[in-house]
């Protein structure tokens, strides 16, 4: 069983003796406040280490064989340098020297120190094969550093470059497993990306540099070689991190996890065709773009590749609440090799599952399989089909058996003829033999009739106009949001269709929702329904069926797709099937006829 770390509350309540001595269990106690507890910007690194030890961090300085450590860093970044070193016992380690920045004021310094010590202490207790072990702190050449095991295979991308035939599925599971473990313990990594995933000699991927972004946000010590969020990590950062509207949390971790899974598949950074970080920022924050789908998914079959791509798309949802949890992502990844990819794929979309539409946007179909429109037989929603009275399968019709010969049931009609096996049957007339004398003939005839009725029902349903399939306000809202579509609504029950603030999905036709799903999946743009109503949007003239307009907010991504794929017709652009996107300055007025 995996060892579980203590909770944050437990760590906060711990206290240590005044003499800074530590037990083998590494459980600190809270020291008596003194001037030596206060961290100031001018404090020597040795004193910083001493105080960190009092708050639970492990000092491994005496274990380092300084004569075997490299003289120059093997890598460096905006926050520190990494040296290759050894313990006296011979174990190779990575020594990451930290460039400290301490906040102004002694009180702030002490508060930060306590938070940092608790973070590092919790990390040192994490025991998971997919999380890099923090061995401790060290005073290395008069600089504060942290020590972790040395990984000969290097980072995720380096490992893939040297081993192109490696099992990518296993790497993806490893990465997701590490993230899920952190989240299970209420921790946020804050900077998940390929450069912070190291691979052991056994090919096991391990998350490294835990908690770096959270520490950076406090304007304090930086325990990573990673630059700031708008630097090297831009390509992995969620939009809300890039525009500085939110602190790192588990939802932003999931966004970065999706990007890192993409790295594991392609061996390249996200958005490889976009050169500058500023251009990536513009694409993600301003235009709502996603990375392009890879042409190949090594180690994955076609269905599994579609399922994995669906997971990635969902993890990049614009709204953090629409992203799956890391546990859901891990569950799907683990199941790809053991069961139907399509079935596993549906498990990460609880809202869609609640609505009963596992055949929605994330049905594990590739975006290239969507057309405008789908054939009617494909576009009928499963919710609609499920509302029909089910036909009883011929396999469920009761048949006589040797063990139940006294109860010969004639199909599903409810009539039953019983007889005693010991009583001889009376002879029947020839005219009666066809209809009642030959029970097996009756069963066959009834099976034939059932088949005919089932066929009639099926083809009748397949020919029903899409206008006969509609959604309630609640169902439509849940469906649209499960597809990652931002659906603004006044909540339904709007009757004044001339009121521009009255917006409803009550009674919206099923094919309209389906077209929105396809638009979102094909374009991979952020789709925002702004609502609003106009006179003239009434049943019969517009296909939405409920008298309300369907307006989509203009974005660079959506504008580019619509203008490049559809032909102009006045102020509108028309699809090959006649659906319209009319330019209304601030939004697209959309009409889906089929």
N, C-alpha and C positions, 0 to 999 in steps of 0.2 A: 504493500500500500504506500502511496506517495505521502511523504511527510508534509504535514500542513503547518504553515507558519502561524505565529500568533496574530491576533487581530491588532488593528491600530490602537484600539482602546487598551488592549493588554500592554502594548509597548509603552503607551503614554503613562501608564500607571507604575511602570517599573522604576526602581530606585537603586543607586549604587553607593558603595561606601565612599567616604571622603578621600581615601588613600589611592584611588584609581586602580587598585588591584582588581583582577578579574578572575572569576572562576572558570573552570574548563567549559562550563555550559554557556559561557559568553552572555550571561544575563546581567545587564547593567542595572545599577540603582541610581537614583537621582542624587547627584552631589549637592552639597551645600553651596549656595550661591556665593561666589567670591569674585574678586577682580580677575582671577585667572580663568573664570568661565566666560568672560566677555571677549568676543572676537572683534578685533578692530582691523582696519585696512593695513596697519603697519605691523601686525603681529607676525613673527617669524613662522615659517611652515612647521617647524618642530613643535611649537606650542599649539598650533591648530590640530596637528595629529594627536597630541596629548589630550586635548579636550574631546576630540572625536572618540577617542578610546573610552573616555569616561561615559560617553553616551551610547556605547554598544558596538562601535566599529573595531575590527581586529587589526592590530598593528603587526605586519609580517616583515618589518625591516630586518630583524635579526635572522630571518630565514633566507634572505637574498644573498646569492654569491655574486657580489658586485664585480669581481674580476672576470666573470663570464658574461656580463651584460654588454650589449652593443654600445659603441661610442656615439653613434649617430642614430637618429630615429629612422625606423623603416617606413613610417608614414606620419603625416601631420595634418593639422587642419586649423580652423579658426579658434579652437578651444583647447588644444593640447597636442602632444607628440607621443607616439607609441614606440617603445623600445622592446627589443627581444632580450629576455633575461632568463636566469635560472635560479631555482632554489638550491640551497646547499646540498640537498638530497639528490639533485640532478634533474628534477622536473622543470621542463621549459615553461615559462610564463610570459604573458604580455604585460608590460608595465606602461601604463598610460598616465603621463604627466599632465596634471591639470593646470590650466592658467586661471588662477582665481580672480574673481571680481567680487569684492565684499561690499555690502551696502553701507551707506553713511550711518554713523551713529552706533554706539556700543550696544544699545538695547536691541536695535534691529539686527545687528550681527549675531547676538546671542539667540534671538528667536529663530533666525535662519539656521543657525548651527543645530538647534534641537530638531528642526524639521528635517535637515539633511541627515543627521545621525540616525533618526528613525527610519528614513527611506533606505539608507545603506544597511542598517541592521536587518530590516525586513528582507532585503534582497539577499543578504548573506545567508538567510535561513531558507531561501527557496530551494527546493530539491526537485528538479524535473529534468529529464533528459534533453528537453528542447529549450531550456533556459540556461544561458551561460552562468557558470558559478562565479560569484564574487569571492575571491580568496581573502581579500583584505586591503588595507591601506599601507603605504610605504613612504618613507621619506627618501626620495631618490634624487641624489645630486642637488640637495637643498630645495627640492620641489615636491609638492604634495602629489602623490600618484596613487592609482588604484591598480590592483593586480588580479588577473584572471588567467585561466589556463591558456596555453599557446595552442592555436589551431593551425596545423600545417597546411590544410587545404585552403585557408584564407576565407574570403567572403563568398557569398552565394554566387555572384556573377563570375568571379575568378574560378571557382570550382566547376561551374558549368562550361566555361571556356576550355578548361583542361580535360573535361570529361563530358563531351557532347552527348554520349549515349546513356548518361545517368538517368535513373528513374525519376522523372519530374513529378510524378504523382506522389511518390514517397516524400520528396522535398516539400511539396505543398502541404501534405498532412503534418509533417514535422513543424513547419512554420505556424500553421493554424493551431496546432496542439500547444505550442509554447504561448501563443497569445491567449488562448482560452484558459490556460493555467493561471496566467497573470490576472485575467479578468475574474476568474473564480475567486481569487484572493483579494478582490477589490483594488487592484492596482492597474495603473495606466502606464504603458510603455512610453508613449509620446513621440517616438521617432522611428517607427517601423519602416524599414527599407532594406534592400539587398545588401547594402554596405554594412548594415548592423545585424546581418545574419551570417554567422560563421559556421563552417562545416568541419566536423571532427575527422580524425583519421578513419573512423568507421563509416563516414558518409552521413552522419547525423547532423541535421541543421539545428543551430542553437541561436536563440535571440540574445543579442549582446547590447551593452550600453543602455540598460534599463533605466527609465525615469529621467532621461537627459533633458527632454523638452520641459518637463515640469520644473526641474531645477533651474533651467535657464529662465523660465518665466518669473522666478523670484529674484532675478538679477543677482545671482549668487554664484557659488562654485559650479563649474561645469564638468561633469564626469563623462565626457564623450569627445570624440574627435570630430563630431558633426558640427557643421556651421549652423547659423540661425535658420529659422523656418523659411525665410525668404531667400535663403542661400541655396545650398546644395539639396535641401529637402523639399524644395518647392514642388517637385513632380509627384511627391507622395502625400502632400498635405491636402486635407479637405478644404473646400472653399471657405468654410467658416473660420478655419485657422489662418488661411491666407489673408482674409480681410480683417483679421484680428477681432472678430466678433465673439469668439468663444475660446475658452481654455481647452487644452487637450483632455479628452476623456475616452471612454471605451468606444463611442461611436466614431470618433476621429481615428482611433486605432484600427477599427474595422475598415474604414476607407483606405488607410495606408496598407492594411493587410491585402486588400484587393489588388492594389498596385504592386505589391511585393509578389503575390501569386503570379501576376502578369510577368514580372521579371523572371520568375522561376521557369516560366514556359518559354519565353522568348530569348532569355539571356541578355536582354537589353533593358535600359532604363525606360520608364514610361515616356510617352510622347517622343520617341527617338527622332522623328522628323521635324521637331520644333527645336531650334537651336538655343535660344536664350531663355533664362528663367522668367524674364519679364513677359516674353511671348507665351510661355506656359501659363503664367498668372492670368493674362488676358483671355486665353482660351478657356481656362477652368472657371474663373470667377465671373468674367464679363459675358462670355459666350456659352457657358454651360456645356462644354465639350467633354467627351470621354476619349480615352485612347482608342485607336483603331483595333478591330479584332485581328488577332494573329492569323496568318494563313495556315499555320500548322500548330498542332498541340501534341508535341512528342509525349509518348507514354500514355496517351488517351485515345480511345476509340472515338468514332464520330459522335455518338450519342453522349458519351462522357464529356467530349470537348464542348458540346452545346450546353451541357449542364454546368460545366465549369465557367463558361463565358456568362451564363445567366447569373451565377453567384457573383462574379466580378461586377456585372452591371448593377446588381442590387446593392452591392457594397458601396457603390459610387453614387447612390441616390442623393439628390440635392438636399432633401430633408433628412437630418440625422435620424429622426424617429423611424424612417422608412428603411433604414439599413438593417440587415439581419444581425444577430449577435454573433460573436466569435464562436460560440458553442454550436450555433446552427450551421455556420460555415464548416466547422470541423466535422460535424455529423454528416453533411453532404459529401465532403471529400472522402471520408472514411468509407462511405457506402458506394462510391462510384465503382470500385473494383469488385463489389460483391452482389449488386442488385441492379435493377433497371435504373438507368440514369434519369429517365423521365420521372419515375416515381420518387426517387430521392430528391430530385430538384424541387418538387413541390413543397417539401417539408420546411423550407426556409421562409415561406411566405404565409405567415399565420392569418393575415387578413384575407388573402385570396382563398385560403383553405376554409376559413369561416364562411366566406361567401359561396363556397362550393365551386370555384372556377379554377381548378388546377390546370385547365387548358388555357390560361390567360397568357399574359405577356411572357412570363418566364416558364414556358412549357418545354424548355430545352430545345427549342427550334432555333436554327441559325437565322439572323435577321434577313439573310438573302432569300429565305423561304417565304417571306411575306410579300404579298402583292396587293394591289389596290384595284378592285376588291378581291377577297377570297371567293371561290365558288360558294354558292349558297349552301350546298351540303356541308361545307366546312365551316361556314360562318355562323351556322346556328349554334347558339351558345349552349353548353351543357346544362346550365341552370334551367334554360327554357325546356330542353328535352326532359330533364328530370321531373318537371312539373306534370308531365303527361301521365295518365294512368298506365302503369306497367303491364305489359302483356305477360301472361304466364308462359314460361318456357315449356316446350313439349317435354323436356326432360323432367319436369316436375309433375307431370300427369301420373296419377296412380295407376300402376299396372299390377295384374295378378301375379303372384309368385307361388311356388310350390309350398312355401311355408304359410301362405295366406290364401289358400285356394278357396276358402269359404267366403271370401269377400272380393268378388270380381267387380271392380269399379269401372264404369264406362266413361273413361276420359275424365273430364273435369265438370261434368254436368250435374253431379250431385246425386244421380240415380244409381242405386246399387242393387244388384240381384244377388241374393244369398241362396245357397243350397247346401244340403247335407251331402257330403262326399259319399255317404253310404247309400243314398237314395238314387235310384236310376232316373235319368232324365227322360221325360216323355218325348216321343218323336214330334217333330214340327213339320208343318207344311212347307212345301218348296217356296211359296210366296212369303212365308215368314222367315225363311232361313237367311235371306239376304239382310233383313233389317234387325232381327232379334236373335235368330238362331246362331249366327256367327259373330260372337262378341269381338273377336280379333279384327274382323272387318270393320265393326263399328269404331273401334279404337283408331284404326288406320284412317277411316273417313274423318273422324273428328280431328286427328292430327293434321290432315290435309286442310280442313276448314280453318283451323287455328293458323296454319302457315299462310293461307290466303289473306286472312284478316290482318295478320301481322304485317304482311307485305303492303297491303292497302294503307294501313296506318303509317308505315314508314315513308312511303312515297308521298302520302298526303302531307305529312309533316315536312318533308323535304321541299315541297312545293309551296308551303305557306309563305306569304309575304313577310319580309323582315319587320314590316310595320306592326305585325301582330305580336311581336316579342318586345316587351318593355320592362323597364326596371323601376323599382321604387326609389325614392330619394336616398334612403339608407343604403340599399344595395349598390346603386350607381356610385355613390360617394366612396364606399369601401372598395369597389372594383377599381375605380380610377386611381385611388391612392395606392392600392396594391401594385399598380403598374408604375408607380413612381411619378404619377401625374399630379401636379398641384391643382386641386379642384376647389376654387373659391365658390362658396354658396351661401345663400341667406338662410338655408336650413329647410327649404321646401315650403309647401302650402302657400305659395305666392299665387294670387289670382289676378292682380293688376299687372298685366303684361305690358302696359305702357310706362310702368315705373322702372327707370334704369337701374334702381338699386334692388330690384326684385329678381332674384336668380334662383332657379330650381332645376333639379334633375329628375323631378317626379314625372314618371311616364316617359322618360327618354328612351328612344328605341335602341334595341340591342346592337344593331349594326353600327350605330353612331359610336358607342363605346368601343366596339371592336376596331373601328377605323382609327380612333384615337390611340388605342393600344398599338396598332401597327405603325402609326406615325412615330410614336415614341421609340419603338424598337428599331425601326429602320434608320431614323435620323440620329438616334442616340443624343438628341438635344433635350434640354429641359423644356417640358411642356407645362405651361401655366394657363389654366382656364380662368379668364377674368370675368366671365359671365356677362351681365347686362342683357337687356331685352329691347326689342324693337317692334314697332307695329308692322305687321306683315308676316312675322314668324308664327304662322298658325298651322295647325294640322292640315295637311293636304298640299300646302305650298312648299313648306320646308320639311325635310325628312326627319327632323329630330322628334317630331311627334307630340311635343308637349307645349308648343307655342313659344318656346324660349330660344333666344339666339345662342350660338356657340362661338364665343370669341376667345382667341388665343393670343396671349401677349407676344409681341414681336421681340425676338432675340436675334443676334447676328447669326447664330447657328441655324435657327429655324428659317430665317429670311433667306439665307444662302441656299438651303435645300429646296424650298418651295420655288424660288425663282429659277433654279437651275434644272428642275425636274418637270415642271408643268408649263403648259403653253399659255400665253397671254390671251385674254379675251376682255378688252376694255380695261377696267380697273381690277379685274379678277384674273386669277390663274386657274386653269381647268385641267383636271386629270384626264387620262384616256377614257375613264369610265363616266366622266361628266361631273364629278364632285368639284366643288368650287372653294377657292381661297381668295376672298376679296380684300383688297388693301384698304384699311380704314385708318390710316396714319399711325395710330398707336397700337393697333391690334389687327389680327386677321379674322375677318368674319367668315366662318366656315360653314359650308353646307354639304352634308353627306347624304346623297340621294339613295345610295345602295351600299 
